[in-house]
Amino acid sequence: MKIKICLLNVQSGTGFARGYWQQIFFIKSILPKSSKNIEKICRIINKEKIDVLLTTENDAGSLRTNFKDYIELMSRLTKLKYKSFFQTFDIFFANQGNAIHSSFKVIKRKKYPLFGLWEPRCLGEAVLRIGKKDVPFFITHLSLSKRKRNEQIEEIKKILKNRRRFILAGDFNTPNIRGLGNLNMIKTSTTFPSWSPVKRLDYIFTKDIKVINSYLLNAKKSDHLAIVLEADI
């Protein structure tokens, strides 16, 4: 079965995609905002006919989203009715984590904590029933610290060691990913910052999956560009 998979750091719906000058106003990223940017992302997902959407820096409802659950909203505004949210932290202004939305039924969900610094990190797994096959999808967002990031990669390697077929995606926060050489890394261009990409932080890896095509979405609704993978499961 041919399917389309998309990876995007949604930046909690802030829509800072025009320049670093927007990042200066950090306070805007934690103040209540409308869901218009998330709604625009959903329209793009529908236009691209995405079957599985993996997102980082998503929010399940907090002060900065006007207590609107973006996980639920994205499910409602797309054809991706099956959803899995893997929370990384929950404080008053942010209920942040990573998510997997799918048009395929979720057979199993599991969250694997990864050691972090001030912000906890995790590896989220959703096993999807695609045709007659059960395919694990993993989503993560690694630390900014090189030392902690390397430790997290080692933890991920242990979790995936005996898996035979899966897709791993996420924001790995490094342009020089190492330690996952036994996996097939989907080749794309740079993804960050979206307005003038100079480095790649976002990756999709596969194991025992037939890859058909991959490309970047030039839809600047975040500070990251989205990666789309076409695969035959």
C-alpha positions in Angstrom: 0.0 0.0 0.0 1.4 3.4 -1.0 1.1 6.1 1.7 2.3 9.6 2.3 4.1 10.6 5.6 4.8 14.1 6.8 7.1 15.3 9.6 6.8 18.9 10.9 7.9 20.9 14.0 4.7 23.0 14.4 6.4 25.4 16.9 3.2 25.2 19.0 1.4 27.1 16.3 3.2 30.4 16.7 3.8 30.8 13.0 7.2 32.4 13.4 8.4 31.8 9.8 9.6 35.2 8.5 12.9 35.8 10.4 14.9 35.7 13.6 13.5 39.1 14.5 10.2 37.3 15.4 12.1 35.2 17.9 13.1 38.3 19.8 9.6 38.7 21.0 9.7 35.4 23.0 6.8 36.6 25.2 4.5 36.2 22.2 5.2 32.5 22.1 3.7 32.0 25.6 0.8 34.4 25.4 -2.6 33.2 24.2 -2.9 33.1 20.5 -5.5 32.0 17.9 -5.3 28.6 16.2 -5.2 30.2 12.7 -1.7 28.9 11.9 -2.6 25.4 13.0 -5.7 25.6 10.8 -3.5 26.6 7.8 -1.2 23.7 8.5 -4.2 21.4 8.4 -5.3 22.7 5.1 -1.8 22.0 3.7 -1.9 18.5 5.1 -5.3 17.9 3.4 -4.0 19.3 0.1 -1.0 17.0 0.2 -3.2 14.0 1.0 -1.0 13.0 4.0 -1.8 9.6 5.5 0.4 9.9 8.6 1.5 13.2 10.2 4.3 13.3 12.8 4.7 16.6 14.7 7.0 18.0 17.3 6.5 20.9 19.6 2.7 20.4 19.5 0.4 21.5 22.3 -2.6 19.6 23.8 -4.1 22.7 25.4 -2.6 25.5 27.6 -2.5 29.2 28.1 -0.6 29.9 24.9 -3.3 28.0 22.8 -6.2 29.7 24.6 -6.6 26.2 26.2 -7.5 24.7 22.8 -6.2 21.2 22.3 -4.3 21.3 19.0 -4.0 17.5 18.9 -7.8 17.2 18.9 -8.1 20.2 16.5 -5.7 18.7 13.9 -7.6 15.4 14.0 -10.9 17.2 13.5 -9.7 19.4 10.6 -7.9 16.6 8.7 -8.8 13.1 7.7 -6.3 11.8 10.3 -8.8 10.7 12.9 -6.5 8.5 14.9 -4.2 10.4 17.2 -1.5 9.8 19.8 0.0 12.5 22.0 3.3 12.0 23.9 3.6 14.8 26.4 7.1 16.1 27.3 6.1 18.7 29.9 3.0 20.5 31.3 3.2 23.9 32.9 0.6 26.6 33.0 1.5 28.3 29.7 2.5 25.1 27.7 1.3 21.5 27.5 4.0 20.4 25.0 4.8 17.2 23.4 5.0 15.3 20.1 2.1 13.7 18.2 1.2 11.2 15.5 -2.0 11.6 13.5 -3.1 8.9 11.2 -5.8 7.7 8.9 -4.9 4.2 10.0 -6.1 2.6 13.2 -3.7 2.7 16.2 -3.0 -0.8 17.6 -0.6 0.2 20.3 0.8 3.3 21.9 3.9 3.6 24.1 6.0 6.4 25.5 9.7 5.9 26.3 11.1 8.6 28.6 14.5 9.9 27.5 16.8 11.7 29.9 16.9 15.5 29.4 18.0 18.7 31.1 15.4 21.2 32.1 12.9 19.9 29.5 12.2 16.1 29.6 12.4 14.3 26.3 10.7 11.1 25.1 10.3 8.7 22.2 6.7 8.1 21.3 5.5 5.0 19.5 2.2 4.4 17.7 1.8 1.0 15.9 -0.6 1.5 12.9 -2.6 -1.2 11.1 -1.8 -0.5 7.5 -3.6 -3.0 5.3 -2.7 -6.3 6.9 0.6 -5.0 8.4 1.2 -3.5 11.8 3.9 -0.8 11.4 5.5 1.1 14.3 6.0 4.8 13.9 8.3 6.6 16.3 8.4 10.4 17.0 11.0 12.3 19.1 12.5 15.7 19.7 16.0 15.6 21.1 18.0 17.9 23.4 19.9 21.0 22.4 22.8 19.8 24.5 25.2 17.6 22.4 26.1 15.4 25.4 22.5 14.8 26.4 21.5 14.4 22.8 24.1 11.7 22.2 22.8 9.9 25.4 19.3 10.1 24.0 20.4 8.6 20.7 22.0 5.7 22.5 18.7 5.1 24.4 16.8 5.2 21.1 19.2 2.6 19.6 18.5 0.2 22.5 14.8 0.6 22.1 14.9 -0.1 18.4 17.6 -2.7 18.5 15.4 -5.8 17.8 12.7 -4.1 15.7 12.6 -5.3 12.1 10.3 -2.7 10.3 9.5 0.8 11.4 9.7 4.5 10.7 11.5 7.0 13.1 11.1 10.7 12.7 11.7 13.9 14.6 13.6 17.1 15.3 17.0 15.8 16.3 18.4 19.4 16.9 21.7 18.7 15.1 22.8 19.0 11.4 25.3 16.1 12.0 23.3 13.1 13.1 25.4 10.2 14.2 24.8 6.8 15.8 21.9 5.7 13.6 23.9 4.4 10.7 22.2 1.1 10.5 19.0 2.9 9.5 18.0 4.3 6.1 18.1 8.1 6.4 15.7 9.9 4.0 17.7 12.4 2.0 16.4 15.9 1.9 17.8 19.4 1.8 18.1 21.8 4.8 15.0 22.4 7.0 15.9 25.2 9.4 15.2 28.1 9.6 12.3 27.9 7.2 12.7 31.4 5.8 16.4 30.7 4.7 17.3 27.1 5.5 21.0 26.6 6.2 21.0 23.4 8.3 19.1 20.2 8.7 17.6 19.4 12.1 14.6 17.2 11.0 15.0 13.6 9.9 13.0 10.6 8.8 14.6 7.2 9.2 13.2 3.9 7.9 14.0 0.2 8.3 12.7 -2.5 5.9 10.4 0.1 4.3 10.2 0.6 0.5 10.8 4.3 -0.1 9.3 5.8 -3.3 10.1 9.5 -3.0 10.8 12.4 -0.6 10.6 16.1 -0.7 10.3 19.3 1.3 7.1 21.3 1.6 7.7 24.9 0.9 4.9 25.9 3.2 6.4 28.3 5.8 4.0 27.9 8.7 6.7 27.3 11.3 10.4 27.9 11.8 11.0 24.4 10.3 10.2 23.1 6.9 8.1 19.9 6.6 9.5 16.7 5.1 7.2 14.4 3.1 8.0 10.8 2.4 6.1 8.6 0.0 6.5 4.9 0.8 5.1 1.5 -0.1 4.1 -0.5 3.0 
